[in-house]
Amino acid sequence: MSRATPLPVRRRRGFTLVEVMVASTVLVFGLVTAVTTSQRGLQALDTARNLTAASQIMQSELERIRLLSWTQLSALQQTGDSRVATETTAGLARFTCTRAITDLKTDMKQITLTAVWRGYDGREHSARLITRYGKSGLNDYFYTTH
């Protein structure tokens, strides 16, 4: 005698409310993660672009200062002129750059150039270039960012 095995019953059923809620939560979480990652990428790109522009401004000023003699550099220090001209073309108007010249020794001066700008995130950022200039010429420099 053979026993007939019942065929599985096929029911057409939709998703339950819980399944739909879980799926929508996962979808929303994925979208939020994608947007956040995109914003961070744009912020990193903006920071890199601004650091490049700031370093170009400071390097241009450093090249101008390198051409000065010790007497001219001392005269510039005496005037206290600390504002560095930034070009208004190519979007550099959003940068401010200042210069400070101090005496380290009788034959060495320290020149600090600081560029400041407001970034994509709305915060103020800065980059600093510190140069030591001796009577014999440029000695070394340090570059920092904040």
C-alpha positions in Angstrom: 0.0 0.0 0.0 1.4 3.2 -0.9 0.8 6.2 1.1 0.3 9.4 -0.8 2.4 12.3 0.5 0.5 15.5 0.6 1.7 18.3 -1.7 2.9 21.4 0.1 0.2 24.0 0.2 1.3 27.1 -1.7 -0.1 30.2 -0.3 0.3 33.6 -1.7 1.0 36.0 1.0 2.4 39.5 1.3 4.9 40.9 3.7 3.9 41.5 7.2 3.9 44.9 8.8 6.9 44.0 10.9 8.9 42.9 7.8 8.0 46.2 6.0 9.1 48.2 9.0 12.4 46.4 9.3 13.1 46.8 5.6 12.3 50.5 5.7 14.5 51.0 8.7 17.4 49.3 6.9 16.7 51.5 3.8 16.7 54.7 5.8 19.9 53.7 7.6 21.6 53.0 4.3 20.5 56.4 2.8 21.7 58.3 5.9 25.0 56.5 5.8 25.4 57.3 2.1 24.6 61.0 2.6 27.0 61.3 5.6 29.8 59.6 3.7 29.2 61.9 0.7 29.3 65.0 3.0 32.6 63.8 4.6 34.1 63.3 1.2 33.1 66.8 0.1 34.5 68.2 3.3 37.8 66.4 2.8 38.0 67.7 -0.8 37.2 71.2 0.3 39.9 71.1 3.0 42.5 69.8 0.6 41.6 72.5 -1.9 41.8 75.2 0.7 45.1 73.9 2.2 46.5 74.0 -1.3 45.4 77.6 -1.9 46.6 78.7 1.5 50.0 77.2 1.0 50.2 78.9 -2.4 49.5 82.3 -0.8 52.1 81.7 1.9 54.7 80.3 -0.6 54.2 83.4 -2.8 54.8 85.7 0.2 57.8 83.6 1.2 59.3 83.9 -2.3 58.8 87.7 -2.1 60.5 87.8 1.3 63.4 85.8 0.0 64.3 88.5 -2.4 64.6 91.1 0.4 68.0 91.9 1.9 68.6 91.8 5.6 68.1 95.6 5.8 64.9 95.5 3.9 63.6 92.7 6.1 64.5 94.7 9.2 62.7 97.7 7.8 59.6 95.6 7.0 59.7 94.3 10.6 59.9 97.9 11.9 56.8 99.0 9.9 54.8 96.3 11.6 53.0 95.6 8.3 51.4 92.3 9.1 48.8 92.0 6.4 49.8 90.0 3.3 48.0 90.8 0.0 45.9 87.9 -1.3 44.8 87.9 -4.9 41.1 88.5 -5.4 41.1 86.3 -8.5 40.6 82.6 -8.4 38.5 82.7 -5.3 41.3 83.6 -2.9 39.4 86.6 -1.5 38.1 84.3 1.3 41.6 83.9 2.7 43.3 86.3 5.0 47.0 86.0 5.5 49.1 87.7 8.1 52.9 88.0 8.7 54.8 88.3 11.9 58.5 89.0 12.0 60.4 88.5 15.3 64.1 88.5 16.2 65.4 85.1 17.4 69.0 86.2 17.7 70.9 89.2 16.5 71.6 87.5 13.1 68.3 85.5 12.8 64.7 86.5 12.3 61.6 84.3 12.5 58.9 84.9 9.9 55.4 83.4 10.7 52.8 83.4 7.9 49.3 82.4 8.9 46.5 81.9 6.4 42.9 81.7 7.7 39.7 80.7 5.9 36.2 79.5 6.6 35.7 75.9 5.5 32.9 73.9 4.0 31.9 72.9 7.5 31.5 76.6 8.5 34.4 76.4 11.0 37.5 78.6 10.8 40.6 76.8 9.6 44.2 78.0 9.5 47.6 77.0 8.2 50.9 78.4 9.4 54.3 78.6 7.8 57.2 79.4 10.1 60.5 80.4 8.5 63.8 81.3 10.0 65.8 83.8 8.0 69.5 84.5 8.9 71.8 87.1 7.5 73.2 84.4 5.3 69.7 83.6 3.9 66.7 81.3 4.5 67.5 78.5 7.0 64.4 76.3 7.4 60.7 76.3 7.7 57.9 74.5 9.4 54.3 74.0 8.1 51.4 73.4 10.5 47.6 73.4 10.1 44.7 73.7 12.5 
